Amino acid sequence: MVLPIRIRKNFNLATLTFFLWIFIPLLGAIAVIVASLYRAEVTINREKLEINETQNIERQAELAAADFNIVASGLRFLASQHRLLSILDADSTSKKKERSILIEEYISFAKYKGLYDQIRLLDETGKEVIRVNLNGGTPISITDDGLQDKSDRYWFSETMALSEEEIYISPLDLNMEEGQIERPWKPVIRFGTPAFNRNGQKRGIIILNYLGKNFIENLTTEDKSSSGDLMLLNAEGYWLKGKTRADEWGFMYRDRQDKTFSKAFPKAWQKISTEEKGQFQNSEGLFTFITVYPLQEIQQTTFRESDRSQQNYAWKIVSHVSRDILIDNRNQPLTRLFPLTGILTLLAGITALVIATARQHAQKTQEYLRLSEERYTLAVQGAKDGLWDWNIVTNEIYYSPRFKEILGYQDEEMPNEFSAWESRLHPGDREATFTAMKNHWNKRLPYYLEYRLRTKSEAYKWVLVRGQALWNETGQPIRMAGSIADIDDRKAAEIALQDAKENAETANRAKSEFLANMSHELRTPLNGILGYTQTLQSSCTMTKSELKGIHVIHQCGTHLLTLINDILDIAKIEARKMELYPVDFHLPSFLESIADICRIRAEQKEIAFTYQTRSALPNGVRADPKRLRQVLMNLLSNAVKFTDRGGITFSVNASASSSSVQLHFQIEDTGIGLSEAQIEKIFQPFEQVGALSRKAEGTGLGLPITEKILEMMNSTLTVTSKLDRGSCFAFEVELPVTTAFSDTAIDSQPAISGYQGKRRRVLVVDDKWENRSVVDNILAPLGFEILEAGNGREGLDMAARHRPDLAIIDLVMPVMDGFEMLRHLRQSPELHNMVAIVSSASVFEADRHHSLEVGADMFIAKPIQLEQLLNALQKYLQLDWIYEKKKQLSVFPATFGGEAGENQADKSSLILPDEILNELYDLAKGGLLDDLVERVERLDSQYEEFTREIQQLADSFQIKQIRELIGAHLKVR
């Protein structure tokens, strides 16, 4: 310390003695203040730690309760399923059909919920009837040879012992398959309930394997602010989630029986095992715990909990803060208080020295004090934040000049009174502000909040206020001081950002509403168009040319429906909600139907269209035919659209293995072509290239959707093009080969002319007469009695009077919509079992799921597909169809054998040998037209007319008709 010259000169023994008399008490006071601050901060840190740990485990218990309620609700839904009751009552013949449908519903349920590892239906002997596993995130059904006998498992006997509406919950343990613990570990909780048929007979159980990892992982991912180790214990003290994996699941392994919490922390376990929840500290650290009873958490469901093995259903969530962390927590204030102590000690020494020399240097000391006061005043006035100091006991308050300046006042314009602040507080912020103040005083929570104060200009300004109170020995606040900062600009920016976000959400909702309305309005007239074309196509009175025209109308309407779906698909892609739904289908017929549609469009433009297969195609493949058709139609439609001369070549090449086939698709045209810059733009939504007249022909969404669908199919679209010379689009997909189809193409089913048994009554509820007319024209000729209603209220009245066997209900109707009608049906004692099929122009998944939730048995999107409607009627009404007898087709055209009455022997002279017919049929089946034509041209001259007929059909690429002609020859044998 360097003293001023005058002080050093007059610093004698008396001054030193006086200095010590002042310095030593000050040093003692500093020690007391520092110790008090240390104790206060240690107390605050400890209380914050205890509150944080308590809140953390309580939040974990709430998350567990939420999951259990979801699982219980799902189990209730499965136990009361109409389909389950049907399969339990079904005979051996219909049980197989009901079981396959129930399997699909279980798969949909597992995919929708995403919480379950397995869904099982077991009969009363313990044999699995249905099991759906979640493999890699995808639910699949286990085949019959993979179903197991679970009669020896504890959870089977426990669940079978329950009464109706009782629920069983297993302990949380590791899943076992074939008697072995599954690797990697899969913690599961089994929720089960008995399954009863309509006669009240117990026929088995339903088991949901809830993935316990969702519950366990939350212990580590939900709250990162916890200082302790979160653990999950069962009632016996075993770790279900411990500090290390080696400690966990001790009760599942013989060599880990000693791995328990009770042995690691015996003193703590003695208290935790006997109390519901609490918090305590001992030599091992700070323990916070709570007990979770899963059965109590599902009281709100309609299930009654079983009293069996209640003790197995309690878990302990425990947070352990180690002793080392507690010590570090207590030592943290020391790192901040040591510098403060040194500074205060230095200040005390300087103060004592100044006081000791004050008697000799009074005037100089006064000058120092004056200068010091000026510096303090300048610091307060120059600070960016305002200061305030409130004596709570006397209600005296001080506002710094900067505080008042923030509100637009001069120092003398705003009084230093509590009311000056209170009267300027925004009314909407009063409750939150005073609540925060009370929480700070009573619970010692931080006082840190934002609110608005009225300025001198009567406008309100956002401020950020921080504060800290001082409490007396009884815990009452006596003083509070803090700062105030101007955050009006930042708050305005935040509000502007929130407004922009809300505007964006509003625009997105408007877009969704527009898409929903557009889809509904366009699908309604399309329902009439496509409904009548399907009816007319089955007519026996129309000529071949008339049927061809009807077919063209149907295909054009289907194309219009595809354009509508493009708009919806791009919205699904943006929301990442598009999925693939693979099924088995006949590949050659599928590709021929696409080629037929595009050939008609090409003929209208007078350009050539060639469909060729460069190798034999497999009959059956598994894929999503809707999306594959969408890809091919988009590419082929573009080729026709941008080609005015020359033609289009659609070629397919297959490279098959034992279980899959690699298909290479290529669409090549001689159209206008693309530049490199245009190729980069065509995959952007709503982007189109070419002349304005061509742009008006589409939506500009085909290629973006195509690209996204191919990405989902693990494929990539390649483009090569030159301006004015044409383009080539190609992609490859690998698809599983299925044996669900025979070696020949699938024959079209004979037309349905009626059904066996009593006459069935169908109620059609739709506010659009054209939609009711479509269903009437489809079903009335088949012998159904059709009842019509224009809204849900009329439909309920008509259903009560006439008791129909089945109702087809629209969703959007005046007076009473379809959702409300379904609710009334399911609540009606007389009508609750009536089959209800929803048919709506709304194709959004939310409407589909909502209609099923409120009671619909099935959802059919408009336009109604004839085959889908008839299949639904057969399924729900248990119909046996009566088919029209096929007209006996002449084996040959008229030019081959004269009239039908001629002698068969005369015709047989023109029949080709079997080996030649089989060879020709194989070429036709593979789509190898060039090879087929070349082979028939080598036939003997006596088969000239047969050769000419084949050539004519081949020229118009009518492969299906060629197969039918050759097949007719083979049937003569």
DRENVEXDREN-439352 format. One line per field, with one value per residue (C-alpha): x, y, z. Coordinates in steps of 0.5 Angstrom, whole numbers, always signed. Layout:
BEGIN
px c(X,...)
py c(Y,...)
pz c(Z,...)
This chain:
BEGIN
px c(+0,+3,+1,+0,+7,+3,+0,+7,+10,+5,+3,+6,+5,-2,-5,-3,-6,-13,-12,-12,-18,-22,-19,-20,-28,-29,-25,-30,-36,-33,-33,-40,-43,-39,-41,-48,-48,-44,-50,-55,-52,-51,-58,-61,-57,-59,-67,-66,-63,-68,-74,-71,-70,-77,-80,-76,-79,-86,-86,-83,-89,-94,-91,-92,-99,-100,-97,-101,-108,-106,-105,-111,-115,-112,-114,-121,-122,-119,-123,-129,-128,-134,-129,-126,-133,-135,-128,-130,-137,-135,-135,-129,-131,-132,-127,-121,-124,-125,-118,-115,-119,-117,-110,-110,-114,-109,-103,-106,-107,-100,-98,-102,-100,-93,-93,-93,-88,-93,-101,-103,-110,-109,-115,-117,-111,-106,-105,-103,-109,-106,-99,-97,-90,-86,-80,-76,-81,-86,-92,-92,-97,-93,-95,-99,-92,-89,-95,-93,-96,-96,-100,-94,-93,-95,-98,-103,-106,-106,-110,-115,-117,-120,-127,-130,-127,-122,-115,-108,-101,-95,-89,-84,-79,-75,-78,-77,-78,-77,-75,-69,-68,-69,-63,-62,-66,-73,-77,-84,-90,-96,-103,-108,-116,-120,-124,-131,-136,-143,-146,-141,-137,-129,-126,-119,-115,-112,-105,-101,-94,-92,-85,-82,-76,-81,-82,-75,-72,-76,-72,-66,-68,-74,-70,-63,-63,-63,-56,-58,-58,-65,-66,-72,-73,-79,-82,-76,-71,-68,-66,-70,-66,-59,-53,-50,-53,-49,-53,-60,-65,-62,-68,-68,-61,-58,-51,-54,-59,-54,-55,-60,-61,-62,-55,-52,-56,-59,-60,-64,-68,-70,-74,-76,-79,-84,-86,-90,-85,-80,-74,-68,-60,-56,-48,-49,-52,-59,-65,-71,-77,-84,-88,-92,-98,-100,-106,-108,-106,-112,-117,-121,-122,-128,-124,-124,-117,-115,-113,-109,-101,-102,-95,-92,-95,-91,-85,-80,-77,-71,-66,-59,-55,-48,-44,-39,-44,-47,-40,-38,-45,-43,-36,-39,-40,-33,-30,-34,-34,-26,-25,-30,-27,-20,-23,-28,-21,-17,-23,-23,-16,-16,-22,-19,-13,-17,-21,-14,-11,-18,-16,-10,-13,-20,-21,-17,-22,-28,-25,-24,-31,-34,-31,-33,-40,-39,-36,-42,-47,-44,-44,-51,-53,-49,-51,-56,-60,-64,-64,-69,-69,-75,-75,-81,-82,-83,-85,-80,-77,-72,-72,-65,-65,-64,-70,-75,-71,-73,-80,-79,-79,-74,-71,-76,-82,-83,-84,-80,-86,-89,-95,-91,-89,-96,-100,-96,-96,-100,-107,-106,-99,-101,-103,-97,-92,-95,-95,-88,-86,-90,-87,-80,-82,-85,-81,-75,-76,-72,-75,-74,-80,-82,-88,-91,-90,-94,-89,-90,-93,-98,-96,-94,-86,-84,-78,-74,-74,-69,-70,-67,-70,-67,-70,-70,-69,-76,-76,-80,-78,-75,-72,-72,-67,-66,-65,-70,-68,-71,-73,-79,-75,-73,-81,-83,-79,-81,-89,-88,-84,-90,-95,-91,-92,-99,-100,-96,-100,-107,-105,-103,-110,-113,-109,-111,-118,-118,-115,-121,-126,-123,-123,-130,-133,-129,-130,-137,-139,-133,-137,-143,-139,-134,-140,-145,-139,-137,-145,-145,-139,-142,-148,-150,-154,-148,-144,-137,-136,-140,-137,-130,-133,-135,-128,-125,-130,-128,-121,-121,-125,-120,-114,-118,-118,-111,-110,-114,-110,-103,-105,-107,-100,-96,-99,-98,-91,-90,-92,-88,-95,-95,-94,-93,-98,-96,-100,-100,-102,-101,-96,-97,-104,-102,-97,-102,-108,-103,-101,-108,-109,-103,-104,-111,-108,-103,-108,-111,-105,-103,-97,-94,-94,-90,-90,-85,-82,-75,-75,-81,-84,-86,-94,-94,-90,-91,-92,-96,-100,-103,-96,-93,-99,-98,-91,-92,-98,-94,-88,-92,-97,-91,-88,-95,-96,-89,-89,-92,-89,-85,-88,-87,-83,-85,-80,-80,-74,-74,-68,-71,-68,-71,-75,-75,-74,-71,-75,-72,-77,-76,-80,-77,-80,-78,-81,-79,-73,-70,-64,-60,-63,-70,-68,-66,-73,-78,-77,-80,-87,-91,-86,-87,-83,-85,-90,-96,-101,-97,-97,-104,-105,-102,-101,-94,-94,-93,-85,-84,-89,-86,-79,-81,-85,-79,-75,-80,-79,-71,-70,-68,-71,-65,-66,-63,-65,-63,-67,-72,-70,-73,-72,-71,-74,-72,-72,-71,-74,-73,-80,-81,-84,-91,-94,-101,-102,-102,-98,-104,-107,-112,-119,-124,-130,-136,-142,-146,-153,-156,-155,-158,-162,-167,-168,-163,-165,-159,-160,-156,-156,-153,-155,-153,-158,-153,-149,-155,-157,-150,-151,-158,-156,-151,-155,-162,-161,-158,-164,-163,-168,-166,-168,-165,-165,-162,-159,-157,-163,-168,-163,-164,-172,-172,-167,-172,-178,-175,-169,-164,-159,-153,-153,-148,-147,-144,-140,-142,-149,-154,-158,-154,-147,-145,-141,-147,-151,-146,-146,-153,-153,-148,-152,-159,-161,-164,-160,-153,-151,-153,-147,-145,-140,-138,-137,-134,-131,-126,-120,-116,-113,-116,-123,-122,-120,-125,-131,-128,-127,-134,-137,-136,-135,-131,-129,-130,-127,-131,-131,-134,-131,-136,-131,-130,-137,-139,-133,-136,-143,-141,-136,-141,-148,-145,-147,-147,-147,-150,-146,-148,-147,-142,-144,-141,-135,-134,-127,-126,-128,-133,-128,-125,-131,-137,-144,-144,-148,-143,-140,-134,-130,-130,-127,-122,-118,-116,-114,-106,-102,-101,-94,-95,-101,-97,-91,-95,-99,-92,-90,-96,-96,-89,-91,-86,-90,-85,-83,-90,-92,-85,-87,-94,-92,-88,-94,-97,-102,-108,-108,-107,-114,-111,-105,-108,-112,-106,-103,-109,-109,-101,-102,-106,-102,-108,-104,-110,-115,-109,-108,-116,-116,-110,-113,-120,-116,-113,-120,-122,-118)
py c(+0,+7,+12,+20,+24,+28,+21,+18,+24,+24,+16,+15,+10,+13,+13,+6,+4,+8,+4,-2,+0,+1,-4,-10,-9,-8,-14,-18,-15,-17,-24,-24,-21,-26,-32,-30,-29,-36,-39,-36,-38,-45,-45,-42,-47,-53,-51,-50,-57,-60,-57,-58,-66,-66,-63,-67,-74,-71,-70,-77,-80,-75,-78,-85,-84,-81,-87,-92,-88,-88,-96,-97,-93,-97,-104,-102,-100,-107,-111,-108,-108,-111,-115,-119,-120,-123,-127,-130,-132,-134,-141,-145,-143,-135,-135,-135,-129,-125,-127,-124,-117,-117,-118,-112,-108,-110,-107,-101,-100,-101,-97,-91,-92,-93,-95,-103,-108,-114,-114,-121,-125,-132,-137,-140,-145,-140,-141,-135,-134,-127,-124,-117,-115,-109,-110,-104,-99,-103,-108,-114,-120,-127,-133,-139,-143,-138,-137,-140,-143,-138,-142,-143,-136,-132,-127,-131,-135,-128,-125,-131,-131,-124,-122,-118,-111,-112,-111,-114,-110,-114,-112,-109,-114,-116,-119,-127,-131,-138,-138,-134,-126,-122,-119,-113,-112,-110,-108,-109,-108,-113,-110,-115,-117,-123,-123,-125,-127,-124,-129,-127,-133,-132,-134,-132,-126,-119,-118,-111,-111,-104,-102,-100,-96,-90,-90,-91,-87,-81,-81,-79,-75,-71,-66,-65,-60,-65,-66,-73,-80,-82,-89,-94,-99,-105,-106,-111,-106,-108,-103,-103,-97,-96,-92,-97,-103,-108,-106,-107,-113,-117,-121,-123,-126,-131,-128,-121,-123,-119,-113,-109,-102,-104,-107,-101,-96,-100,-94,-90,-96,-97,-91,-91,-98,-96,-89,-86,-80,-76,-73,-74,-73,-78,-79,-83,-76,-73,-78,-76,-81,-82,-88,-90,-95,-96,-99,-93,-89,-92,-91,-86,-92,-96,-102,-104,-106,-113,-114,-119,-118,-111,-111,-112,-106,-101,-98,-92,-87,-84,-79,-79,-73,-76,-73,-71,-66,-64,-62,-58,-55,-52,-50,-46,-40,-40,-39,-32,-30,-31,-25,-21,-22,-20,-14,-12,-13,-8,-3,-4,-3,+3,+6,+5,+8,+14,+15,+14,+20,+24,+28,+31,+31,+33,+37,+33,+27,+31,+33,+25,+24,+29,+27,+20,+22,+25,+19,+15,+20,+20,+12,+11,+17,+14,+7,+3,+0,+4,+2,+2,+0,-1,-1,-6,-4,+3,+3,+8,+7,+10,+11,+12,+18,+13,+9,+15,+17,+10,+12,+19,+23,+28,+26,+32,+30,+23,+22,+17,+13,+6,+9,+12,+5,+1,+7,+6,-2,-5,-8,-14,-15,-14,-21,-24,-19,-19,-27,-27,-22,-26,-33,-29,-27,-34,-39,-35,-36,-32,-25,-24,-22,-17,-13,-6,+1,+7,+13,+20,+20,+15,+10,+3,+1,-6,-7,-13,-12,-16,-16,-19,-19,-19,-23,-22,-27,-30,-30,-24,-19,-13,-10,-11,-8,-9,-6,-4,-5,-2,-8,-5,-5,-13,-14,-11,-15,-21,-19,-18,-25,-28,-24,-27,-34,-34,-31,-36,-41,-38,-38,-46,-47,-43,-48,-54,-52,-50,-57,-60,-56,-57,-64,-65,-61,-64,-71,-70,-69,-75,-79,-79,-79,-85,-89,-89,-91,-97,-99,-98,-102,-108,-107,-113,-109,-104,-105,-106,-99,-96,-100,-97,-90,-91,-94,-88,-83,-87,-87,-79,-79,-83,-78,-72,-75,-77,-69,-68,-73,-69,-63,-67,-71,-65,-62,-69,-69,-62,-65,-71,-75,-79,-87,-93,-99,-105,-110,-116,-115,-118,-114,-115,-113,-107,-104,-106,-102,-96,-97,-97,-90,-87,-90,-87,-80,-81,-83,-77,-73,-77,-80,-87,-90,-97,-101,-106,-111,-113,-119,-124,-120,-124,-125,-122,-117,-113,-106,-100,-100,-93,-90,-94,-92,-85,-85,-88,-84,-77,-79,-82,-76,-71,-75,-75,-67,-65,-69,-67,-71,-78,-82,-85,-91,-94,-100,-105,-109,-115,-118,-123,-127,-132,-128,-121,-117,-111,-107,-102,-97,-92,-87,-84,-79,-75,-68,-61,-64,-60,-55,-56,-50,-53,-60,-57,-53,-59,-62,-56,-55,-52,-51,-52,-51,-50,-46,-43,-47,-53,-50,-50,-57,-59,-57,-57,-62,-69,-69,-67,-72,-77,-76,-76,-83,-86,-83,-87,-93,-93,-91,-85,-82,-80,-75,-74,-69,-65,-59,-61,-68,-71,-73,-80,-81,-88,-91,-98,-101,-107,-111,-118,-123,-126,-133,-130,-131,-136,-137,-133,-127,-126,-127,-121,-124,-125,-120,-120,-121,-121,-125,-131,-131,-125,-119,-114,-106,-101,-94,-88,-82,-76,-69,-70,-73,-75,-79,-83,-84,-87,-92,-93,-95,-100,-104,-104,-108,-113,-114,-109,-105,-98,-92,-85,-79,-72,-71,-75,-73,-76,-82,-83,-83,-87,-92,-93,-94,-99,-102,-103,-108,-103,-95,-92,-85,-78,-74,-67,-65,-60,-60,-66,-69,-76,-76,-74,-79,-84,-82,-83,-90,-93,-90,-93,-99,-101,-99,-99,-106,-103,-104,-96,-95,-88,-85,-78,-74,-72,-76,-73,-78,-74,-75,-82,-84,-79,-83,-90,-87,-85,-92,-93,-100,-98,-92,-91,-85,-82,-83,-90,-96,-101,-107,-104,-103,-110,-113,-109,-111,-118,-118,-114,-117,-124,-125,-130,-127,-130,-129,-128,-134,-132,-132,-138,-135,-137,-141,-137,-131,-132,-132,-138,-143,-140,-141,-144,-150,-152,-159,-159,-163,-158,-153,-158,-158,-151,-152,-151,-156,-155,-154,-148,-145,-146,-142,-137,-136,-135,-130,-126,-127,-124,-118,-120,-118,-117,-125,-127,-123,-126,-133,-133,-131,-137,-141,-146,-142,-146,-142,-135,-132,-134,-130,-124,-124,-124,-119,-114,-115,-114,-107,-104,-107,-111,-116,-118,-120,-124,-128,-129,-131,-136,-138,-140,-145,-148,-149,-153,-159)
pz c(+0,-2,+3,+1,+3,+8,+11,+11,+15,+20,+21,+28,+34,+36,+29,+29,+35,+33,+26,+30,+34,+28,+23,+28,+29,+22,+20,+25,+22,+15,+17,+20,+14,+9,+14,+13,+6,+5,+9,+6,-1,+1,+4,-3,-7,-3,-3,-11,-11,-7,-11,-17,-16,-13,-19,-23,-20,-20,-27,-29,-25,-29,-35,-33,-31,-38,-42,-38,-39,-47,-46,-42,-47,-53,-49,-48,-55,-57,-52,-55,-62,-66,-70,-64,-62,-69,-69,-62,-64,-72,-74,-77,-84,-83,-77,-82,-86,-79,-77,-83,-82,-75,-76,-81,-76,-71,-75,-77,-69,-68,-73,-71,-64,-64,-57,-57,-59,-59,-60,-58,-58,-55,-54,-47,-48,-48,-56,-60,-65,-67,-66,-69,-68,-69,-73,-74,-73,-78,-75,-78,-77,-75,-79,-77,-76,-72,-67,-60,-54,-48,-43,-38,-38,-31,-34,-38,-32,-28,-34,-35,-28,-29,-29,-35,-35,-30,-33,-31,-31,-31,-27,-32,-34,-40,-46,-47,-53,-54,-46,-47,-45,-52,-54,-54,-48,-49,-43,-43,-39,-41,-40,-41,-40,-42,-48,-48,-54,-55,-50,-44,-45,-43,-50,-49,-47,-51,-49,-51,-50,-48,-50,-43,-46,-47,-40,-38,-43,-41,-34,-38,-43,-40,-36,-36,-31,-25,-21,-19,-22,-24,-22,-23,-18,-17,-10,-9,-9,-16,-21,-27,-29,-25,-26,-30,-34,-30,-24,-28,-28,-23,-22,-29,-28,-23,-23,-21,-15,-11,-15,-12,-9,-2,-2,-5,+0,+6,+10,+4,+2,+9,+9,+1,+2,+7,+5,-1,-3,+0,+1,+6,+6,+10,+9,+2,-1,-2,-4,-7,-9,-11,-11,-18,-18,-25,-23,-19,-25,-30,-25,-30,-35,-35,-33,-26,-23,-20,-13,-15,-14,-12,-9,-16,-19,-15,-17,-14,-18,-14,-15,-12,-11,-9,-3,-7,-11,-5,-2,-9,-8,-1,-4,-10,-6,-3,-10,-10,-3,-3,-7,-4,+3,+0,-3,+4,+8,+4,+4,+12,+12,+8,+12,+18,+16,+13,+20,+24,+20,+20,+26,+23,+16,+17,+11,+6,+9,+7,+0,-1,+1,-3,-9,-8,-7,-14,-17,-14,-17,-24,-24,-22,-27,-33,-31,-37,-32,-27,-20,-14,-7,-3,+5,+6,+13,+12,+5,+3,-4,-8,-16,-19,-24,-30,-27,-28,-35,-38,-36,-39,-33,-30,-23,-20,-24,-21,-13,-9,-7,-8,-11,-17,-19,-17,-21,-27,-27,-33,-31,-35,-31,-24,-22,-25,-22,-15,-15,-17,-11,-6,-9,-8,-1,+1,-3,-4,-12,-16,-18,-25,-30,-35,-35,-38,-34,-37,-39,-39,-46,-43,-47,-44,-45,-43,-38,-35,-27,-23,-15,-9,-2,+5,+11,+18,+23,+23,+15,+14,+8,+10,+4,-3,-8,-16,-23,-29,-36,-42,-47,-51,-57,-56,-54,-60,-65,-61,-62,-69,-70,-66,-70,-77,-74,-73,-80,-83,-79,-81,-88,-87,-84,-90,-95,-92,-91,-99,-101,-97,-100,-107,-106,-103,-109,-114,-112,-111,-119,-120,-116,-121,-127,-125,-121,-128,-132,-127,-128,-135,-136,-134,-138,-143,-148,-150,-156,-156,-159,-154,-148,-151,-151,-143,-142,-145,-140,-134,-136,-137,-130,-127,-130,-127,-120,-121,-122,-116,-112,-114,-111,-104,-105,-105,-99,-96,-98,-95,-88,-89,-88,-95,-94,-99,-98,-102,-104,-109,-116,-123,-126,-134,-133,-129,-134,-140,-137,-137,-144,-146,-143,-146,-153,-153,-152,-157,-162,-161,-162,-168,-166,-165,-158,-157,-151,-151,-146,-147,-142,-139,-133,-127,-126,-119,-115,-108,-109,-108,-115,-114,-113,-118,-123,-121,-123,-129,-131,-130,-134,-140,-140,-140,-146,-150,-148,-150,-157,-163,-168,-168,-162,-155,-153,-146,-145,-139,-137,-132,-128,-123,-118,-113,-109,-112,-119,-121,-126,-131,-133,-139,-143,-149,-153,-159,-156,-155,-150,-145,-143,-137,-134,-135,-132,-126,-125,-127,-120,-117,-115,-120,-125,-132,-138,-145,-149,-145,-148,-146,-139,-138,-139,-132,-125,-125,-119,-123,-123,-116,-113,-118,-115,-108,-109,-112,-106,-102,-106,-106,-113,-117,-123,-129,-134,-141,-146,-152,-154,-160,-160,-154,-147,-144,-137,-133,-126,-123,-117,-114,-112,-108,-113,-110,-112,-111,-118,-123,-129,-133,-133,-128,-131,-130,-126,-129,-127,-121,-122,-115,-109,-105,-99,-97,-100,-96,-95,-95,-93,-97,-93,-97,-99,-106,-110,-115,-110,-108,-115,-116,-111,-113,-120,-117,-112,-114,-120,-116,-112,-106,-103,-103,-98,-99,-94,-95,-88,-82,-78,-84,-84,-76,-77,-83,-80,-74,-78,-83,-79,-85,-86,-87,-88,-93,-90,-92,-87,-89,-89,-87,-81,-78,-81,-81,-75,-71,-74,-72,-65,-65,-68,-63,-57,-60,-56,-63,-68,-65,-68,-75,-80,-82,-88,-89,-96,-96,-101,-96,-96,-91,-85,-80,-82,-84,-77,-74,-77,-75,-68,-67,-70,-77,-79,-86,-90,-97,-101,-106,-112,-110,-113,-115,-113,-107,-105,-107,-103,-97,-98,-98,-92,-87,-90,-91,-98,-103,-110,-116,-122,-130,-134,-139,-146,-150,-154,-161,-160,-167,-170,-176,-181,-178,-178,-180,-176,-169,-171,-176,-174,-169,-173,-179,-174,-171,-177,-176,-169,-168,-165,-157,-157,-162,-158,-152,-155,-158,-151,-147,-152,-151,-144,-144,-148,-154,-160,-165,-163,-163,-170,-173,-170,-173,-180,-181,-180,-185,-190,-188,-182,-186,-183,-176,-177,-180,-174,-169,-174,-173,-166,-165,-169,-164,-158,-156,-152,-147,-153,-156,-150,-150,-157,-156,-150,-153,-158,-152,-148,-154,-152)
